[in-house]
Amino acid sequence: MPNPKPKQTKEFKKYQYKLIGEELPPGEKLSKAPVCVKLPESVTLWLKALPVEERGKWLRGVIWEAAQKEESFKSNLSR
């Protein structure tokens, strides 16, 4: 049975969404909502085999690099 009146202290929230492994690019902050996508099973198995510290860092880095190559992303940044 779930706790009907959970207490989330400031100390708890301070560590709730802490980045593991790296800082974000300068001037960027972590989104409040995650982006979820289904991947091929082979990719999912490979990602889950990575240490947790590496997984998020790797995914954020690959997505960031891919977004920077897109013209629509670049034009969106300059607005």
N, C-alpha and C positions, 0 to 999 in steps of 0.2 A: 504494500500500500504506500503510495507516495506521501511525502511530508506535506500536509496542507498549508503550513506556514513556514516555508524555508527562509532561513536568514542568510543572505549573501552579504557578508561584511565587505568593507572597502579593501581589507587585506586579501580576502578571497578573490575579489574582482580584479585586483592588481595583477594577479598571476593567471587569470582565467584564459586569456587569449595571447599569451606571451609568444613572440616569434622565437623559433628555435633555429639556430644555425647561421643566421645572417640578418643584416639590417636591410630595410627597404631602400630603393634608390632615393637620392636626395630630393626632398620636396614631396615625397609620396607618403601616404599613410595607408594602413591596412583597411580594406573595405569591411563594413559591418556585416555584409552578407557573403557567404561562400558561393562560389560557382561550382556546380557539380555536373560532371559529364560521365557518361558510360564509355568505357574504353574496351578495346579487344581484350579477351581473356589473357592472352600472352603478355600484353603490356601491363595489365593489372597485377598479374602474378609477379612480374619483374619488379614493379614499383613496390609491392608489399614486401618483397625480399630485401629492399633497401632499409637501412636503419631509419627510424622515424626522423632523426635530426637531419638526415640527408634528403628525405623524400620531399618535404615541403619546400626546402631550399631549391632543389633541382626543378620541381614543377614551377615555382614562381619565376625562377631564372629563365627557363625555356619559354614560358608564356610571355614574359616581359620582352625577351629578345625578338620573338615572333611579332609581337604587337608593334615594336619600334620599326619593323621593316614595312609595315602597312601604311600606305599613304593616308587612308581614312583615319588612322590613329594619330598620325602626325598632324593632320589638319584639325583634329578634335582638340589636341593639346594647345594649339595656338589661339583658341577661342577665348 
